[in-house]
Every structure is written in C-alpha cells, then in structure tokens.
Amino acid sequence: MKKPILYKELGAGAGIEVSREGPYVGPLSYPIVEIPSLKASLSSKRARPYPRCYLDVEATLKVRDAIDDERFLYDLSFHKAFDAMEKEDDEGEGLVFPKEGMSLEEIALSFVYAELPMKLTRK
C-alpha cells in the first residue's frame, strides 16, 4: 500500500494534490479480476464543515461478464467531488477516512466499484 492520506492533511493549509499512474496490484472483488491501468488524481481544499475533495479516475479493468463469466476489458473514466469526513454524522455525506488514513488507490477503488453497472456484460 502506498503512503496513506490522513484526514487532517486534506483540509490543512491549501490542501493536498496527489496522483498515480500504472497497474494496480492489490486485493480486488467481483466483478473486477485485474486492473492493468489506473490513473488517479486527488486534490482537496479547506471547506466547512468538511474538506472538499476532487477525484479524477481513468481505468482499464479486466472484469467478469455477469451472464457467462467471460473476462473482458472495460474502460472507465469519471470525476467525483466529495466531502472527506472523520466519522459519520447526520449532516454530511461523503467518504469517511479511518484514523490510519487511506491510500489514493483505496479512495479511487471505492468509487470505481460504485461506478460499475449493476449487471456488467460485454456489448
């Protein structure tokens, strides 16, 4: 795992800017089998009541077809704006950062899974 991003870093000063590019090697869940290419960048700025984060992701995924389990490549690209939070509360909606922080890859993957269609099939 790469250096974790801590919650307190996100809203401190001018915030942060981090990026990475290359294949992802790490634990994956269905329907993703492999990530040959992951390009992600994250920036943040101070905001009230939570730091505001901006994530850009471009990825090529090897995934499993929901119908016949055949593997195929799936390209995904998106931009997300979200609030970084220390804990869940009644006001905010965003990504909760554990005390030990999260790597950029973990942040990107949490949104990659959310962006996938419910029933992923080849076209």
N, C-alpha and C positions, 0 to 999 in steps of 0.2 A: 504494500500500500504506500502511496506517495504521502508526503507531508500533509497531515490533516489541517483543514481550515477551521479555526476556532471561532465560535460565535462572537467573542469580544473583538476579533480582528475585523469583522465585517462592517461595523459601524464606527470604528476608531478613525479619527482624522479624516482623510479623504477616502477611506475605504480601501478595498483591495482590487487588484486585477491579476488574474491567473489564467493560464491556458495550457493546453497539452494537445499533442497530435501523435497518432500512431495506433498500433493494435492495442486492444485491451486484453490483458491476461488476468483472470480472476474468476471468482465464482459467478455463475450465471444460472438463471431459472428459465423454465419453459415459458415461451417458445424459442428463446434465444439459445443457440448452440455455440456460437462463436461471434466475436466482433473483430473482423480483420482491420477495420479502420474506425477510429473515433477521434474527432476533432471537437474540442470543447473549450469555451472561454467563459469566464465568470467575472463580473465586476460588481461592486457594491458601493453604496453611498449611504451616508448617515441620513436617517429619516426618523420621524416619530410616529408611532411608538416603537417601530421595528426597523432595523436596517433593510433597505430595499436592494434586491439582487437582480441581476440581469444575466441570463444564461443563453448562450448560443451553442447549438449542437448540430454537427453533421456526422452521420454514422452510416457505415455499411455493415449490416448484420447478416449472419447466416442463421436462418430461422427454420422452424419445423412447420410444414403445412398442416393446418387443423383437420383436413379431410383425410389425407393419405400418409401423413408423417414424412413426406419427402422434404429434403433440405433444399433451400433456395436462398439467394441473396436478396436482401430488402434494404433499400436506401431510405434514410430518414433524415429530415432536416427541420429544425424548429427554433424558435426564440421564445423564451419564457421570462416573465417578470414575476418575482415572488418576494414575500417577506421572509426574513430569517428570524426564527423565534428560539428563545431559550427553553420554553415549555409551552404546552397548550394552555389556552385560556378562552374565555368567552368572546373576546373581541377579535383576535387575529386569525387569519387564515394564511398558512404558509408552510414552510419546511422547518421542522423542529430539529435543532442541532444538539446532539448529545454532548456531554461535558468534554469527552475526548476529541470532539470535532469530527469532521467528515472530509474525505479526500474529494478532489474535483471529480474524479471518476465515480465515486459513490453518489454525489449530487446529480451528475449527468445521468447515471443509470436509473435513478429513482424517477426521473422524468421520461427517459426513454421507454420504460415499461408502461408508463401512463399514456404515452402517445400511440402505442400499438393498437391496431383494431382488435375488437373482441374476438373475431374469428379471422385469423390470419391465413390467407390462401394465396397461391400463385394466381397471377392474372392470365 
